[in-house]
Amino acid sequence: MSDHAAPRAPAAPRYAVAAVLAGGGLAAVALVASGLPWWAALAGAVTGALLVACLASPFFGICATAFCLILASPNIYTLVVNTLQLHLYPYVFPLVFTFLGMLVRAAQGRLSLAARSAFMPVLLLIFVAETASLLWTPHTAWGLANIARLATNLLLYWCVVVLVDTPRRLDILFKTLFASAVMTAAGVLGALKWEYVLHVPLDRALKLVFEIYFYTTRAGGIESWNQSAGFLSVASIIAAGYAVLARTMLRRALWWLTAMFYFCMMLLPASRGALLGYCGAAVLLILALPATRRVLLRKTTLFIVLVIVGMLVTTPGYIDRMLVGFGYTGELLFSKKKASTSSSSDATGISTRVKIWRKGFQAVGESGGTVLGGLGTGGFMYRIKVFEVHNVYLAFYYDMGLAGVFLLFFLGFILVRRTFPIAMAYHARLARPPTTPDPAGPASADFVLVMFFAVLTAFAAEVAIHGLVDYDLTSFVSRYAFFYLALYDIVLGLAEARSAVPLDAGAAKA
């Protein structure tokens, strides 16, 4: 629905598509003939076809990975220690197949594996520090499980940054995310009506279990409520960017409706962190850009009205959750329970997070070694008996100690240092009077410019703000933080590579 100009990405050869279909069909026939159940034969055929497709076109593979990233309901897990689990999610299959396809293309001299990344060196240092912390992690097997997840996160990051290197490919990846967000919204709507749980033991010795779990506690659907809401928040912000890019009234209206649809679906899981991240990042964007600052009061008022109307239409009880989250103890407006009862029973509220963070600091303070080196990779989860840290910033210290704090500041320094010149250059362009002719064309039609601010806003919403109460570096939900950072790394690289973006004297002073 957008009509911005972007170079076309090379399509996979037609014979590869035919090979996928033929190979999948032959694999299905062979597996059925071998005596396997029909569902096992179908799963094997689909996996084989996916492997061929990813080998033929790694870019298709990374799009398949992005589409499946939110899909956590069907998975295979094993109990590592106590109740702590290591999960195998669907996105891992296309990710590994994509990596194999990249190696094949690199061996043929058709693909460079060097990542033009602003943050990859620091992420590799984080991996080294996390691996070194295995020396003092309280449970070695659980520590290795966390290192495996961190390695998968880095592989996801690297594949995205290497393969998505043009505006056209970024456009295709975004459209894939929109399709995945529709699937997420369907899961959220379904979780309001149905509940489904299936556990099938696969190997009792290895404690392997196949699970299909519909997250119905707060309408998460195919993923937990915080991550479903966060993913829909990102989709809504990027869709708003496409609305800015649209050149006709009809397309602009369709994209704004799409953004509002994702926003309303984001409200249904009632994730306060996702909503606060969305609102905080949106207000920061309105304040930062001269084009919106001119009409600050009108834009902000309209935005707040839309948020309140969206909550009233979709989940009125969300307003009660927000009030309780900020310490309200009176009668609730849309729920029958008392505010105090709701607050004490809310296992995902800020008060519960503060309690587990306090326990984490108590564990860190037990010895001088842990004060300096942290609890080791996965040590916080093992000691406090939770599945994630619920704070991407604290995770650096809990896992790696003072080295983690240094790496966190180093990563933040690079992010600001690389972002500021681009933001100032674009800011200077947007600050020009509307009557001044722009030799590069209207800024609202510049795909890289608009997506730079859209993805920066999405990253700020989900990682910088929502990350205060969610995510970490090695848990089963940590992949989202790495994926959102990879998206920002891509738009930052595209903006830096453009000849039209260099700072001039006026931009430097802005």
C-alpha positions as CSV (number, residue, x, y, z in Angstrom):
1,M,0.0,0.0,0.0
2,S,3.0,2.3,0.0
3,D,4.4,3.9,-3.1
4,H,7.8,5.0,-2.1
5,A,10.7,4.3,-4.5
6,A,13.1,1.6,-3.5
7,P,15.4,-0.8,-5.4
8,R,14.0,-4.2,-6.1
9,A,15.4,-7.2,-4.3
10,P,16.4,-10.1,-6.4
11,A,13.8,-12.8,-6.4
12,A,14.5,-16.5,-5.8
13,P,14.8,-18.4,-9.1
14,R,11.6,-20.0,-10.3
15,Y,13.2,-23.4,-10.4
16,A,13.9,-23.2,-6.7
17,V,10.1,-22.8,-6.0
18,A,9.4,-25.8,-8.2
19,A,12.1,-27.7,-6.4
20,V,10.6,-26.9,-3.0
21,L,7.1,-28.1,-4.1
22,A,8.5,-31.2,-5.8
23,G,10.9,-32.0,-2.9
24,G,8.2,-31.5,-0.3
25,G,5.8,-33.8,-2.2
26,L,8.4,-36.5,-2.7
27,A,9.4,-36.3,1.0
28,A,5.8,-36.6,2.1
29,V,5.2,-39.7,-0.1
30,A,8.5,-41.3,1.2
31,L,7.6,-40.6,4.8
32,V,4.1,-41.9,4.5
33,A,5.5,-45.0,2.8
34,S,7.9,-45.6,5.7
35,G,4.9,-46.1,8.0
36,L,5.0,-42.7,9.9
37,P,1.7,-41.2,10.9
38,W,0.3,-38.7,8.5
39,W,1.0,-35.7,10.8
40,A,4.6,-36.8,11.2
41,A,5.0,-37.2,7.5
42,L,3.4,-33.8,6.9
43,A,5.7,-32.1,9.4
44,G,8.8,-33.8,7.9
45,A,7.7,-32.7,4.4
46,V,7.1,-29.1,5.5
47,T,10.5,-29.1,7.3
48,G,12.2,-30.5,4.2
49,A,10.5,-27.9,1.9
50,L,11.5,-25.1,4.3
51,L,15.1,-26.3,4.3
52,V,15.2,-26.2,0.5
53,A,13.6,-22.8,0.3
54,C,16.0,-21.3,2.8
55,L,19.0,-22.8,1.0
56,A,17.7,-21.4,-2.3
57,S,16.9,-18.0,-0.9
58,P,18.3,-17.1,2.6
59,F,16.4,-13.8,2.4
60,F,13.2,-15.8,2.2
61,G,14.5,-17.8,5.2
62,I,15.0,-14.7,7.4
63,C,11.5,-13.4,6.5
64,A,10.1,-16.9,7.5
65,T,12.1,-16.5,10.7
66,A,10.7,-13.1,11.4
67,F,7.1,-14.3,10.7
68,C,7.5,-17.2,13.2
69,L,9.4,-15.2,15.8
70,I,6.2,-14.5,17.8
71,L,5.0,-18.1,17.6
72,A,5.7,-19.5,21.0
73,S,2.6,-21.6,21.6
74,P,3.8,-24.8,19.9
75,N,7.2,-25.7,21.3
76,I,9.4,-28.5,22.6
77,Y,10.9,-28.0,26.0
78,T,13.0,-29.8,28.5
79,L,13.4,-29.3,32.3
80,V,16.9,-28.3,33.0
81,V,16.7,-27.8,36.7
82,N,13.7,-27.4,39.1
83,T,11.1,-25.7,37.0
84,L,13.5,-23.9,34.7
85,Q,13.0,-24.9,31.1
86,L,14.9,-24.7,27.8
87,H,12.4,-24.3,24.8
88,L,12.8,-25.0,21.1
89,Y,10.5,-22.6,19.3
90,P,9.4,-22.8,15.6
91,Y,11.5,-19.8,14.5
92,V,14.7,-21.7,15.3
93,F,14.2,-24.0,12.3
94,P,14.1,-21.4,9.5
95,L,16.8,-19.5,11.4
96,V,19.2,-22.4,11.3
97,F,18.2,-23.3,7.7
98,T,18.8,-19.6,6.7
99,F,22.3,-19.8,8.3
100,L,23.1,-22.9,6.3
101,G,21.8,-21.1,3.1
102,M,24.1,-18.2,3.9
103,L,27.1,-20.5,4.3
104,V,26.3,-22.1,0.9
105,R,26.1,-18.7,-0.8
106,A,29.2,-17.5,0.8
107,A,31.1,-20.6,-0.4
108,Q,29.9,-19.9,-3.9
109,G,31.1,-16.3,-3.6
110,R,27.6,-14.9,-3.9
111,L,27.2,-13.4,-0.4
112,S,29.5,-11.6,2.0
113,L,29.1,-12.7,5.6
114,A,30.6,-9.4,7.0
115,A,27.9,-7.6,8.9
116,R,27.8,-3.8,8.6
117,S,26.7,-3.4,12.1
118,A,27.1,-0.6,14.6
119,F,26.5,-2.8,17.6
120,M,27.8,-6.3,16.7
121,P,31.3,-5.8,18.3
122,V,29.7,-4.9,21.6
123,L,27.3,-7.9,21.4
124,L,30.2,-10.2,20.8
125,L,31.9,-8.8,23.9
126,I,28.7,-9.5,25.8
127,F,28.7,-13.1,24.6
128,V,32.4,-13.4,25.7
129,A,31.6,-12.0,29.2
130,E,28.5,-14.2,29.6
131,T,30.5,-17.3,28.6
132,A,33.2,-16.4,31.0
133,S,30.6,-16.1,33.8
134,L,30.0,-19.8,33.4
135,L,33.0,-20.1,35.8
136,W,30.9,-18.9,38.7
137,T,27.3,-19.5,37.6
138,P,25.5,-21.5,40.4
139,H,24.3,-24.2,38.0
140,T,26.5,-25.2,35.1
141,A,23.8,-26.9,33.0
142,W,21.4,-24.0,33.4
143,G,24.2,-21.6,32.5
144,L,24.9,-23.5,29.3
145,A,21.2,-23.4,28.4
146,N,21.3,-19.6,28.7
147,I,24.5,-19.4,26.6
148,A,22.7,-21.5,24.0
149,R,19.8,-19.0,23.9
150,L,22.2,-16.1,23.8
151,A,24.0,-17.7,20.8
152,T,20.7,-18.1,19.1
153,N,19.9,-14.4,19.7
154,L,23.2,-13.4,18.2
155,L,22.6,-15.6,15.2
156,L,19.2,-14.0,14.7
157,Y,20.7,-10.6,15.0
158,W,23.6,-11.3,12.6
159,C,21.4,-13.0,9.9
160,V,18.9,-10.0,9.9
161,V,21.7,-7.4,9.6
162,V,23.6,-9.3,6.9
163,L,20.6,-10.2,4.7
164,V,18.4,-7.0,5.0
165,D,20.8,-4.5,3.4
166,T,18.6,-2.5,1.1
167,P,15.4,-0.4,1.5
168,R,13.5,-2.8,-0.6
169,R,14.4,-5.8,1.5
170,L,13.6,-3.8,4.7
171,D,10.2,-3.0,3.1
172,I,9.6,-6.7,2.5
173,L,10.7,-7.6,6.1
174,F,8.3,-5.0,7.5
175,K,5.4,-6.4,5.4
176,T,6.3,-9.8,6.8
177,L,6.1,-8.4,10.3
178,F,2.6,-6.9,9.6
179,A,1.4,-10.4,8.5
180,S,2.9,-11.9,11.7
181,A,1.1,-9.1,13.7
182,V,-2.2,-10.1,12.1
183,M,-1.5,-13.7,13.3
184,T,-0.7,-12.3,16.7
185,A,-3.9,-10.3,16.8
186,A,-5.9,-13.4,15.8
187,G,-4.3,-15.3,18.7
188,V,-5.1,-12.4,21.1
189,L,-8.7,-12.4,20.0
190,G,-8.9,-16.2,20.2
191,A,-7.5,-16.2,23.7
192,L,-10.5,-14.1,24.9
193,K,-12.8,-17.0,24.0
194,W,-10.9,-20.3,24.1
195,E,-8.4,-22.0,26.3
196,Y,-6.2,-24.9,25.0
197,V,-3.3,-26.7,26.7
198,L,-1.7,-29.9,25.3
199,H,1.4,-31.6,26.7
200,V,2.8,-34.7,25.0
201,P,5.9,-36.4,26.7
202,L,8.4,-37.3,24.0
203,D,11.3,-38.7,26.0
204,R,11.1,-39.2,29.7
205,A,14.8,-39.7,30.2
206,L,15.6,-36.4,28.5
207,K,12.5,-34.8,30.0
208,L,11.4,-33.7,26.5
209,V,7.8,-32.5,26.2
210,F,5.9,-31.2,23.2
211,E,3.6,-28.4,24.2
212,I,0.8,-26.3,22.7
213,Y,-0.2,-23.6,25.1
214,F,-2.7,-20.9,24.5
215,Y,-1.8,-17.9,26.7
216,T,-5.2,-17.0,28.2
217,T,-4.3,-15.5,31.5
218,R,-4.3,-12.0,29.9
219,A,-5.1,-12.8,26.3
220,G,-1.6,-13.4,25.0
221,G,-2.7,-16.0,22.5
222,I,0.3,-17.5,20.7
223,E,2.8,-15.8,22.9
224,S,2.8,-14.4,26.5
225,W,0.7,-11.2,26.9
226,N,3.7,-8.8,27.4
227,Q,5.4,-10.0,24.3
228,S,2.3,-10.2,22.1
229,A,1.4,-6.6,23.2
230,G,5.0,-5.5,22.6
231,F,5.1,-7.0,19.1
232,L,1.7,-5.4,18.2
233,S,3.1,-2.1,19.5
234,V,6.1,-2.2,17.2
235,A,3.8,-3.1,14.3
236,S,1.5,-0.2,15.0
237,I,4.4,2.3,15.1
238,I,5.9,1.1,11.9
239,A,2.5,1.0,10.2
240,A,2.1,4.7,11.2
241,G,5.4,5.3,9.4
242,Y,3.9,3.8,6.2
243,A,0.9,6.1,6.7
244,V,3.3,9.1,6.6
245,L,4.9,7.7,3.4
246,A,1.6,7.1,1.6
247,R,1.0,9.6,-1.2
248,T,-2.8,9.3,-1.6
249,M,-5.7,9.9,0.8
250,L,-7.0,6.3,0.4
251,R,-3.6,4.7,1.2
252,R,-2.9,7.0,4.0
253,A,-6.3,6.2,5.6
254,L,-5.8,2.5,5.1
255,W,-2.4,2.6,6.8
256,W,-3.7,4.7,9.7
257,L,-6.5,2.2,10.2
258,T,-3.9,-0.6,10.1
259,A,-1.9,1.2,12.8
260,M,-5.0,1.8,14.9
261,F,-6.0,-1.9,14.5
262,Y,-2.6,-3.1,15.8
263,F,-2.8,-0.5,18.6
264,C,-6.3,-1.7,19.7
265,M,-5.1,-5.3,19.6
266,M,-2.1,-4.3,21.7
267,L,-4.5,-3.1,24.4
268,L,-6.3,-6.5,24.8
269,P,-3.5,-8.3,26.6
270,A,-3.5,-5.4,29.2
271,S,0.3,-5.1,29.3
272,R,1.0,-1.9,31.2
273,G,4.7,-2.0,30.1
274,A,3.8,-2.2,26.4
275,L,1.3,0.7,26.7
276,L,3.7,2.9,28.7
277,G,6.4,2.2,26.2
278,Y,4.2,3.0,23.3
279,C,2.9,6.3,24.8
280,G,6.3,7.3,26.1
281,A,8.1,6.8,22.8
282,A,5.2,8.5,20.9
283,V,5.3,11.6,23.1
284,L,9.1,11.7,22.8
285,L,8.8,11.6,19.0
286,I,6.2,14.4,19.0
287,L,8.5,16.5,21.2
288,A,11.7,15.8,19.2
289,L,10.4,16.5,15.6
290,P,9.9,20.1,14.5
291,A,7.1,19.0,12.2
292,T,5.1,17.7,15.1
293,R,6.3,20.2,17.7
294,R,4.6,23.0,15.9
295,V,1.2,21.5,16.7
296,L,2.3,19.8,20.0
297,L,-0.8,20.5,22.0
298,R,-3.2,19.4,19.3
299,K,-1.2,16.3,18.4
300,T,-0.7,15.2,22.0
301,T,-4.3,15.8,23.0
302,L,-5.5,13.8,20.0
303,F,-3.1,11.0,20.8
304,I,-4.3,10.8,24.5
305,V,-7.9,10.8,23.4
306,L,-7.3,8.0,20.9
307,V,-5.5,6.0,23.6
308,I,-8.4,6.4,26.1
309,V,-11.0,5.7,23.5
310,G,-9.1,2.6,22.4
311,M,-9.0,1.3,26.0
312,L,-12.7,2.0,26.6
313,V,-13.7,0.2,23.4
314,T,-11.4,-2.8,23.8
315,T,-10.4,-3.4,27.5
316,P,-12.0,-1.0,30.0
317,G,-10.4,-3.0,32.8
318,Y,-7.1,-1.8,31.5
319,I,-7.7,1.6,33.1
320,D,-8.1,-0.1,36.4
321,R,-4.8,-2.0,35.9
322,M,-3.1,1.3,35.1
323,L,-4.5,3.0,38.2
324,V,-3.5,0.1,40.5
325,G,-0.1,0.0,38.9
326,F,0.5,3.6,40.0
327,G,-0.6,3.0,43.6
328,Y,-4.4,3.6,43.5
329,T,-6.2,1.8,46.3
330,G,-9.8,2.9,46.0
331,E,-12.8,1.4,44.3
332,L,-12.1,0.2,40.8
333,L,-14.0,1.8,37.9
334,F,-14.5,-1.2,35.6
335,S,-13.8,-4.2,37.8
336,K,-15.6,-5.8,40.7
337,K,-12.5,-6.5,42.8
338,K,-11.0,-4.0,45.2
339,A,-7.8,-2.2,44.0
340,S,-5.8,-3.6,46.9
341,T,-7.0,-7.2,46.1
342,S,-6.1,-6.7,42.4
343,S,-2.7,-5.3,43.3
344,S,-1.8,-8.1,45.7
345,S,-2.8,-10.8,43.3
346,D,-1.2,-9.3,40.3
347,A,1.8,-11.6,39.8
348,T,3.2,-9.5,37.0
349,G,2.9,-6.1,38.6
350,I,5.7,-3.7,39.3
351,S,5.6,-4.5,43.1
352,T,6.4,-8.2,42.3
353,R,9.2,-7.1,40.0
354,V,10.6,-4.9,42.7
355,K,10.6,-7.8,45.1
356,I,12.5,-10.1,42.8
357,W,15.0,-7.4,41.9
358,R,15.6,-6.8,45.6
359,K,16.2,-10.5,46.2
360,G,18.6,-10.4,43.2
361,F,20.6,-7.6,44.8
362,Q,20.6,-9.5,48.1
363,A,22.0,-12.5,46.3
364,V,24.6,-10.4,44.6
365,G,25.7,-8.9,47.9
366,E,26.4,-12.2,49.6
367,S,30.1,-12.1,48.7
368,G,32.7,-9.8,47.2
369,G,33.0,-12.0,44.2
370,T,29.3,-11.7,43.2
371,V,29.4,-8.0,43.8
372,L,32.2,-7.7,41.2
373,G,31.2,-10.5,38.8
374,G,27.4,-10.9,39.2
375,L,25.5,-14.1,39.6
376,G,26.7,-15.6,36.3
377,T,24.7,-16.3,33.2
378,G,21.3,-17.5,34.3
379,G,22.3,-17.1,37.9
380,F,19.5,-14.6,38.7
381,M,16.8,-16.9,37.3
382,Y,18.3,-19.9,39.2
383,R,18.7,-18.2,42.5
384,I,15.4,-16.2,42.5
385,K,13.4,-19.1,40.7
386,V,11.9,-16.9,37.9
387,F,12.0,-17.3,34.1
388,E,13.4,-13.9,33.3
389,V,15.0,-10.9,34.9
390,H,12.1,-8.5,33.8
391,N,14.6,-5.7,33.2
392,V,17.0,-5.6,30.3
393,Y,19.3,-3.1,32.1
394,L,19.6,-5.0,35.4
395,A,20.3,-8.2,33.5
396,F,23.7,-6.8,32.5
397,Y,24.7,-6.5,36.2
398,Y,23.0,-9.6,37.5
399,D,24.7,-11.8,34.8
400,M,28.2,-10.1,34.4
401,G,28.7,-7.8,37.4
402,L,30.7,-4.6,36.8
403,A,31.8,-5.9,33.4
404,G,28.2,-6.0,32.4
405,V,27.6,-2.4,33.6
406,F,30.6,-1.3,31.5
407,L,29.2,-3.1,28.4
408,L,25.8,-1.6,29.0
409,F,27.2,2.0,29.0
410,F,29.5,1.1,26.1
411,L,26.5,-0.1,24.1
412,G,24.5,3.0,25.0
413,F,27.4,5.3,24.1
414,I,27.7,3.8,20.7
415,L,24.0,4.0,20.2
416,V,23.9,7.7,21.0
417,R,27.1,8.5,19.1
418,R,25.8,6.8,15.9
419,T,22.3,8.0,16.2
420,F,22.9,11.7,17.1
421,P,24.4,12.8,13.7
422,I,21.7,11.1,11.7
423,A,18.9,12.4,13.9
424,M,20.3,16.0,13.7
425,A,20.7,15.8,9.9
426,Y,17.1,14.6,9.5
427,H,16.0,17.1,12.1
428,A,17.5,19.9,10.1
429,R,15.7,18.8,7.0
430,L,12.4,18.5,8.8
431,A,12.9,22.0,10.4
432,R,13.0,23.7,7.0
433,P,10.0,26.0,6.3
434,P,7.2,24.2,4.4
435,T,7.6,26.7,1.6
436,T,11.3,26.0,1.1
437,P,11.9,23.7,-1.9
438,D,13.7,20.4,-1.0
439,P,16.0,19.1,-3.7
440,A,15.7,15.6,-2.3
441,G,11.9,15.7,-2.5
442,P,9.4,15.9,0.4
443,A,10.7,14.4,3.6
444,S,7.4,12.6,4.2
445,A,8.1,10.5,1.0
446,D,11.7,9.6,2.1
447,F,11.5,5.9,3.0
448,V,14.8,5.8,4.9
449,L,14.1,9.0,6.8
450,V,10.6,8.0,7.9
451,M,11.6,4.5,8.8
452,F,14.6,5.7,10.8
453,F,12.3,7.6,13.1
454,A,9.6,4.9,13.1
455,V,12.1,2.1,14.1
456,L,13.9,4.4,16.5
457,T,10.5,5.1,18.2
458,A,9.6,1.3,18.2
459,F,13.0,0.5,19.7
460,A,12.6,3.2,22.4
461,A,9.1,1.9,23.2
462,E,9.9,-1.8,23.5
463,V,13.5,-2.0,24.6
464,A,14.4,1.4,26.2
465,I,11.0,1.9,28.1
466,H,9.2,-1.5,28.2
467,G,12.7,-3.0,28.8
468,L,12.6,-1.4,32.3
469,V,10.0,-4.0,33.4
470,D,10.6,-6.8,30.8
471,Y,13.1,-8.7,28.7
472,D,16.8,-9.5,29.5
473,L,19.7,-11.1,27.7
474,T,19.3,-14.9,27.8
475,S,15.7,-15.8,28.7
476,F,13.1,-17.3,26.4
477,V,11.8,-13.8,25.6
478,S,15.2,-12.1,25.1
479,R,15.1,-12.7,21.4
480,Y,12.8,-9.7,20.9
481,A,15.2,-7.2,22.3
482,F,17.9,-8.5,19.9
483,F,15.5,-8.5,17.0
484,Y,14.3,-4.9,17.6
485,L,17.9,-3.7,18.0
486,A,18.7,-5.4,14.7
487,L,15.9,-3.5,12.9
488,Y,17.3,-0.3,14.3
489,D,20.8,-1.2,13.3
490,I,19.6,-1.7,9.7
491,V,17.8,1.6,9.4
492,L,20.8,3.3,11.0
493,G,23.2,1.7,8.5
494,L,20.9,2.7,5.6
495,A,20.8,6.3,6.8
496,E,24.6,6.5,7.3
497,A,25.2,5.0,3.8
498,R,23.2,7.7,2.0
499,S,25.0,10.5,0.3
500,A,22.1,12.9,1.0
501,V,22.4,12.6,4.7
502,P,25.8,14.0,5.6
503,L,25.8,16.8,8.2
504,D,26.2,20.3,6.9
505,A,27.0,23.3,9.0
506,G,23.4,24.1,9.6
507,A,22.5,20.5,10.7
508,A,25.5,20.4,13.0
509,K,24.2,23.5,14.8
510,A,20.6,22.3,15.0
